[in-house]
Amino acid sequence: MNIHDLALIFTPGLGNKTIAHLIDTFGSAEAIFRANEVELRQRAALHSEAIINHLLARTAFPAAEREWDYCQRHHIYAIAATDSIYPVALRESPERPHVIFVQGNLSLLSRPAVAFVGTRTISNYGQTAGRRLVEQLHERVPEAVVVSGLAFGNDENAHRAALEVGAPTIAVIANALPEVTPAANRALADRILSSGGAIVTEVSSQHKNSGKFFPARNRIIAALSSGVVVVESPYEGGSLITAEYALDYGRIVMALPGRAFDKNSFGSNLLIKQNKAAMVCSGGDIVYELGWEARQSEEVVVAPTTHPTETLNLRPEEQLLLESMSVGEVAEYETLVARTGFAPARVVSLLTELELCDAVRILPGRKCERMV
């Protein structure tokens, strides 16, 4: 991840699909901005004069610099689709955001995940059944991540159920970090982070928070997950949009059946009736539908992402900074500046890269701890 990746998302006229096309064509954000006019027109088949001129003039770099500084100040990770830590499942989506912004435990991004979606006006039945599905899934597959949207109703119910049983959980939000929407769920967001969870968004600090990002947020929930469980949904709503995205992305869609005349279950029952969703009544049903049954007593997830120093493939500056600390040492930034001779801003940038590969842990008060 570098400033060029942020510049791409701030370039006027560039959408997610065009950025993905340019990355596929040139290989990296830096290479895109090195391309000349002929390459942009012929090799990348760009036809928009405005986009070509913006890329050539690098007009988005001031905004990218502001976003980079903002992320540094608020301890937000900006992760590009070309970074190894970017979620593999999300990268496969044709509508992937080129950059996601994350707070919390980055290792969860590579874990198998199940999304729990549903109505904001969840019933007592939905609350009880939703909690039970999360609990039973965790019993069968403790490593599985519970993904939801931090909204009222079903979402907060799923996150709380995960926290209660110690399951890892990711909240995907539709606004810029570090704020969360709705603000009333700030305490829940803090619990998610303090319990080793994560919060993900594609919205930068330079976008005003508005409802227009909620439908787009739903596609990220679907793409991050191996399967989507619709707990309760009426005929219309965001959970059905998420289910449609999941079907488009080749994910497994599941639904909890409800009573025939309950308005809250019209949508979820219809998914089952139309054979768009498998009916699930337990965590074991979810495991079965996802094909994890045969592996649930062995390895269900990607191998752990612990990295011995020799496998980190660090750049010389990163290696020098890491070796200026002993394993387990907590050092102040000023100390590292003195030991390495690097500028303070460079130390901050390098520490961010080292934290992305779990080599260090950034602590409050401009301090960090060497982990490996």
C-alpha positions as CSV (number, residue, x, y, z in Angstrom):
1,M,0.0,0.0,0.0
2,N,1.4,3.4,-0.9
3,I,0.2,6.9,-1.7
4,H,-0.5,5.9,-5.3
5,D,-3.2,3.5,-4.2
6,L,-5.0,6.2,-2.3
7,A,-4.6,8.6,-5.3
8,L,-6.5,6.1,-7.5
9,I,-9.6,6.2,-5.3
10,F,-9.6,10.0,-5.3
11,T,-9.1,10.4,-9.0
12,P,-12.4,11.9,-10.4
13,G,-14.3,9.6,-12.7
14,L,-12.5,6.3,-11.6
15,G,-14.9,3.7,-10.2
16,N,-14.1,0.3,-8.7
17,K,-14.4,-1.6,-11.9
18,T,-12.2,0.8,-13.9
19,I,-9.5,0.8,-11.1
20,A,-9.5,-3.0,-11.1
21,H,-9.1,-3.0,-14.9
22,L,-6.2,-0.6,-14.7
23,I,-4.5,-2.6,-12.0
24,D,-5.0,-5.8,-14.1
25,T,-3.5,-3.9,-17.0
26,F,-0.5,-2.2,-15.4
27,G,0.1,-4.4,-12.3
28,S,0.2,-1.6,-9.6
29,A,-1.0,1.8,-8.8
30,E,2.5,3.2,-9.2
31,A,2.7,1.8,-12.8
32,I,-0.6,3.4,-13.6
33,F,0.7,6.8,-12.7
34,R,3.9,6.2,-14.6
35,A,2.0,5.4,-17.8
36,N,2.0,7.9,-20.6
37,E,-1.0,9.1,-22.6
38,V,-0.5,6.6,-25.4
39,E,-0.4,3.7,-22.9
40,L,-3.5,4.9,-21.1
41,R,-5.4,5.2,-24.4
42,Q,-4.2,2.1,-26.2
43,R,-3.0,-0.4,-23.6
44,A,-5.7,0.4,-21.0
45,A,-8.3,1.4,-23.6
46,L,-9.3,4.5,-21.6
47,H,-11.6,6.8,-23.6
48,S,-12.4,9.5,-21.1
49,E,-10.3,12.6,-21.7
50,A,-11.0,13.8,-18.2
51,I,-9.8,10.6,-16.5
52,I,-6.7,10.5,-18.7
53,N,-5.9,14.2,-17.8
54,H,-6.4,13.6,-14.1
55,L,-4.1,10.6,-14.1
56,L,-1.4,12.4,-16.1
57,A,-1.6,15.5,-14.0
58,R,-1.7,13.5,-10.7
59,T,-4.5,15.8,-9.5
60,A,-5.6,13.3,-6.8
61,F,-2.3,13.3,-4.8
62,P,-3.1,16.2,-2.5
63,A,-6.3,14.3,-1.4
64,A,-4.3,11.1,-1.1
65,E,-1.8,12.8,1.2
66,R,-4.5,14.2,3.4
67,E,-6.1,10.7,3.7
68,W,-2.7,9.1,4.5
69,D,-2.1,11.6,7.3
70,Y,-5.7,11.1,8.6
71,C,-5.2,7.3,8.8
72,Q,-1.9,7.8,10.6
73,R,-3.5,10.1,13.2
74,H,-6.4,7.8,13.8
75,H,-4.5,4.4,13.7
76,I,-6.5,3.3,10.7
77,Y,-5.0,0.7,8.2
78,A,-5.5,1.6,4.6
79,I,-5.2,-1.7,2.6
80,A,-5.0,-1.9,-1.1
81,A,-6.3,-4.8,-3.3
82,T,-2.7,-5.5,-4.3
83,D,-1.6,-6.0,-0.7
84,S,-1.1,-9.5,0.5
85,I,-3.3,-8.9,3.6
86,Y,-6.3,-7.7,1.5
87,P,-9.1,-10.3,1.9
88,V,-8.7,-13.0,-0.8
89,A,-12.5,-13.5,-1.0
90,L,-13.1,-9.7,-1.4
91,R,-10.4,-9.4,-4.1
92,E,-12.3,-12.0,-6.2
93,S,-15.3,-9.6,-6.4
94,P,-15.7,-7.7,-9.6
95,E,-16.9,-4.7,-7.6
96,R,-14.1,-4.8,-5.0
97,P,-13.1,-1.5,-3.5
98,H,-9.4,-0.8,-4.3
99,V,-8.8,0.4,-0.8
100,I,-10.4,-0.6,2.4
101,F,-10.0,1.1,5.8
102,V,-9.7,-1.1,8.8
103,Q,-9.3,-0.8,12.6
104,G,-8.6,-3.8,14.8
105,N,-7.3,-7.3,14.2
106,L,-6.1,-7.6,10.6
107,S,-5.6,-11.4,10.8
108,L,-9.4,-11.9,10.8
109,L,-9.4,-10.7,7.1
110,S,-7.9,-14.0,6.0
111,R,-10.2,-16.2,8.1
112,P,-13.3,-18.1,6.8
113,A,-16.4,-16.1,7.7
114,V,-20.2,-16.3,7.8
115,A,-22.4,-13.2,7.5
116,F,-25.5,-12.8,9.6
117,V,-28.0,-10.3,8.1
118,G,-31.6,-9.4,8.7
119,T,-34.1,-6.7,9.6
120,R,-33.5,-3.9,12.0
121,T,-36.9,-4.6,13.6
122,I,-35.8,-8.1,14.7
123,S,-38.4,-10.1,16.7
124,N,-37.8,-12.0,19.9
125,Y,-37.8,-15.2,17.8
126,G,-35.1,-13.7,15.5
127,Q,-33.0,-12.6,18.4
128,T,-33.1,-16.0,20.1
129,A,-32.6,-18.0,17.0
130,G,-29.9,-15.7,15.7
131,R,-27.9,-16.0,18.9
132,R,-28.3,-19.7,18.9
133,L,-27.0,-20.0,15.3
134,V,-23.9,-18.0,16.2
135,E,-23.3,-20.0,19.4
136,Q,-23.7,-23.3,17.6
137,L,-21.5,-22.2,14.7
138,H,-18.8,-21.2,17.1
139,E,-19.0,-24.5,18.9
140,R,-18.5,-26.4,15.7
141,V,-16.0,-24.0,14.1
142,P,-14.3,-21.8,16.7
143,E,-12.1,-20.1,14.1
144,A,-15.1,-18.9,11.9
145,V,-15.6,-15.1,11.9
146,V,-19.1,-13.6,12.4
147,V,-19.6,-10.8,9.9
148,S,-22.4,-8.2,10.1
149,G,-23.1,-4.5,9.6
150,L,-23.3,-3.0,13.1
151,A,-26.8,-1.8,12.5
152,F,-29.7,-2.0,14.9
153,G,-31.6,-5.2,15.2
154,N,-30.1,-8.3,13.6
155,D,-26.6,-6.9,13.2
156,E,-26.0,-5.9,16.7
157,N,-27.6,-9.1,17.9
158,A,-25.1,-11.2,15.8
159,H,-22.1,-9.1,17.0
160,R,-23.2,-9.4,20.7
161,A,-23.8,-13.1,20.4
162,A,-20.3,-13.5,19.0
163,L,-18.8,-11.5,21.8
164,E,-20.6,-13.5,24.4
165,V,-19.2,-16.8,23.2
166,G,-15.8,-15.5,22.3
167,A,-16.2,-15.8,18.5
168,P,-14.2,-13.4,16.3
169,T,-16.4,-10.8,14.6
170,I,-16.0,-8.1,11.9
171,A,-18.3,-5.1,11.5
172,V,-18.6,-3.7,8.0
173,I,-19.8,-0.1,8.2
174,A,-21.0,2.5,5.7
175,N,-19.1,5.6,7.0
176,A,-15.6,6.7,7.6
177,L,-13.6,5.5,10.6
178,P,-13.1,6.0,13.5
179,E,-16.8,7.1,13.8
180,V,-19.5,4.4,13.5
181,T,-23.1,4.6,12.4
182,P,-25.4,4.4,14.2
183,A,-23.6,6.4,16.9
184,A,-25.6,4.6,19.6
185,N,-23.6,1.5,18.8
186,R,-20.2,3.2,19.6
187,A,-19.9,1.1,22.8
188,L,-20.6,-2.1,20.8
189,A,-17.9,-1.1,18.3
190,D,-15.4,-0.5,21.1
191,R,-16.2,-3.9,22.5
192,I,-15.6,-5.5,19.1
193,L,-12.2,-3.9,18.9
194,S,-11.1,-4.6,22.5
195,S,-12.1,-8.2,22.1
196,G,-9.9,-8.7,19.1
197,G,-12.4,-8.0,16.3
198,A,-12.2,-5.6,13.4
199,I,-14.2,-2.8,11.8
200,V,-14.0,-2.4,8.0
201,T,-15.2,0.3,5.6
202,E,-14.5,1.5,2.1
203,V,-15.5,5.1,2.9
204,S,-12.7,7.6,3.3
205,S,-12.6,10.5,5.6
206,Q,-13.2,12.8,2.7
207,H,-16.7,11.5,2.0
208,K,-19.6,12.9,4.0
209,N,-21.5,10.2,5.9
210,S,-24.8,9.5,4.2
211,G,-27.2,6.7,3.5
212,K,-26.0,6.2,0.0
213,F,-23.2,4.0,1.2
214,F,-25.4,1.4,2.8
215,P,-26.2,-0.6,-0.4
216,A,-22.6,-0.7,-1.3
217,R,-21.7,-1.8,2.2
218,N,-23.9,-4.8,1.7
219,R,-21.8,-6.1,-1.2
220,I,-18.7,-6.1,1.0
221,I,-20.5,-8.1,3.7
222,A,-21.4,-10.7,1.0
223,A,-18.0,-10.7,-0.6
224,L,-16.1,-11.1,2.7
225,S,-18.0,-14.2,3.6
226,S,-18.1,-17.9,2.6
227,G,-21.9,-17.8,3.2
228,V,-24.7,-15.4,4.2
229,V,-27.4,-16.3,6.7
230,V,-30.6,-14.3,6.4
231,V,-32.0,-14.5,9.9
232,E,-35.2,-12.4,9.4
233,S,-36.2,-10.3,6.5
234,P,-39.5,-8.8,5.2
235,Y,-40.1,-8.7,1.4
236,E,-37.8,-5.8,1.0
237,G,-34.6,-4.7,2.8
238,G,-30.9,-4.6,2.9
239,S,-30.5,-8.2,3.9
240,L,-32.2,-9.3,0.6
241,I,-29.8,-7.1,-1.3
242,T,-26.9,-8.7,0.5
243,A,-28.3,-12.2,-0.4
244,E,-28.5,-11.2,-4.1
245,Y,-24.9,-10.0,-4.0
246,A,-23.9,-13.3,-2.4
247,L,-25.6,-15.3,-5.1
248,D,-23.9,-13.2,-7.7
249,Y,-20.5,-13.8,-6.1
250,G,-21.1,-17.5,-5.9
251,R,-21.5,-17.6,-2.1
252,I,-23.8,-19.9,-0.2
253,V,-27.0,-18.3,0.9
254,M,-28.9,-19.6,3.8
255,A,-32.1,-18.5,5.6
256,L,-33.7,-19.2,9.0
257,P,-37.4,-20.2,8.4
258,G,-40.0,-18.2,10.1
259,R,-43.8,-18.6,10.7
260,A,-45.9,-18.3,7.6
261,F,-47.7,-15.1,8.5
262,D,-44.9,-13.2,10.2
263,K,-44.1,-10.1,8.2
264,N,-40.4,-10.3,9.4
265,S,-40.0,-13.7,7.8
266,F,-41.7,-13.0,4.4
267,G,-38.4,-12.4,2.7
268,S,-36.4,-15.2,4.3
269,N,-39.1,-17.7,3.7
270,L,-39.4,-16.6,0.0
271,L,-35.6,-17.2,-0.5
272,I,-36.1,-20.7,0.7
273,K,-39.3,-21.2,-1.4
274,Q,-37.5,-20.0,-4.5
275,N,-34.5,-22.3,-3.8
276,K,-32.2,-19.3,-3.5
277,A,-31.4,-20.1,0.1
278,A,-30.8,-23.3,2.0
279,M,-33.0,-23.6,5.1
280,V,-30.8,-23.7,8.3
281,C,-32.1,-24.3,11.8
282,S,-28.8,-24.8,13.6
283,G,-25.1,-24.0,13.5
284,G,-24.5,-27.6,12.3
285,D,-26.7,-26.9,9.3
286,I,-24.5,-23.8,8.4
287,V,-21.4,-26.0,8.7
288,Y,-22.9,-28.6,6.4
289,E,-24.1,-26.1,3.8
290,L,-20.6,-24.6,3.6
291,G,-18.9,-27.9,3.2
292,W,-17.0,-27.6,6.4
293,E,-18.5,-30.7,8.0
294,A,-15.7,-33.0,7.0
295,R,-13.0,-30.6,8.1
296,Q,-14.5,-29.2,11.2
297,S,-12.5,-31.4,13.6
298,E,-9.3,-30.8,11.7
299,E,-8.4,-27.6,9.8
300,V,-11.3,-25.4,8.7
301,V,-9.4,-22.3,8.1
302,V,-6.4,-20.9,6.4
303,A,-3.1,-21.7,8.2
304,P,-2.2,-19.2,11.0
305,T,-0.6,-16.0,9.9
306,T,2.3,-16.0,12.3
307,H,5.5,-14.9,10.5
308,P,9.0,-15.8,11.7
309,T,11.4,-13.0,10.8
310,E,13.0,-14.8,8.0
311,T,9.7,-15.2,6.1
312,L,8.6,-11.5,6.3
313,N,10.5,-10.4,3.2
314,L,11.2,-7.0,4.7
315,R,12.7,-4.1,2.8
316,P,16.1,-3.0,4.1
317,E,14.7,0.0,6.0
318,E,12.0,-2.1,7.6
319,Q,14.6,-4.7,8.6
320,L,16.9,-2.1,10.1
321,L,14.0,-0.5,12.1
322,L,12.8,-3.9,13.4
323,E,16.4,-5.0,14.4
324,S,16.7,-1.7,16.4
325,M,14.4,-3.3,18.9
326,S,14.6,-6.6,20.8
327,V,11.7,-9.1,20.8
328,G,9.1,-8.0,23.4
329,E,10.6,-4.5,23.8
330,V,8.3,-1.5,24.0
331,A,10.0,1.5,22.5
332,E,9.0,5.1,22.0
333,Y,9.1,6.5,18.5
334,E,11.7,9.1,19.5
335,T,13.9,6.3,20.7
336,L,13.6,4.6,17.3
337,V,14.4,7.8,15.5
338,A,17.6,8.1,17.5
339,R,18.6,4.5,16.9
340,T,18.0,4.4,13.2
341,G,18.6,8.0,12.1
342,F,15.3,8.0,10.2
343,A,13.0,11.0,10.1
344,P,10.1,10.8,12.5
345,A,7.5,10.6,9.7
346,R,9.5,7.8,8.1
347,V,9.6,5.8,11.3
348,V,5.8,6.1,11.6
349,S,5.3,4.9,8.0
350,L,7.7,2.0,8.4
351,L,6.0,0.9,11.7
352,T,2.7,0.9,10.0
353,E,4.1,-1.5,7.4
354,L,5.7,-3.7,10.1
355,E,2.4,-3.9,12.0
356,L,0.6,-5.1,8.8
357,C,2.8,-8.2,8.9
358,D,2.5,-8.7,12.7
359,A,6.1,-7.8,13.3
360,V,5.3,-5.0,15.7
361,R,2.3,-3.8,17.6
362,I,1.6,-0.1,17.7
363,L,0.6,1.1,21.2
364,P,-1.0,4.4,22.5
365,G,1.4,7.2,23.4
366,R,3.6,6.9,20.3
367,K,5.1,3.6,21.4
368,C,5.4,0.2,19.8
369,E,6.2,-3.4,20.8
370,R,8.3,-5.8,18.7
371,M,6.4,-9.1,18.3
372,V,8.8,-11.3,16.4
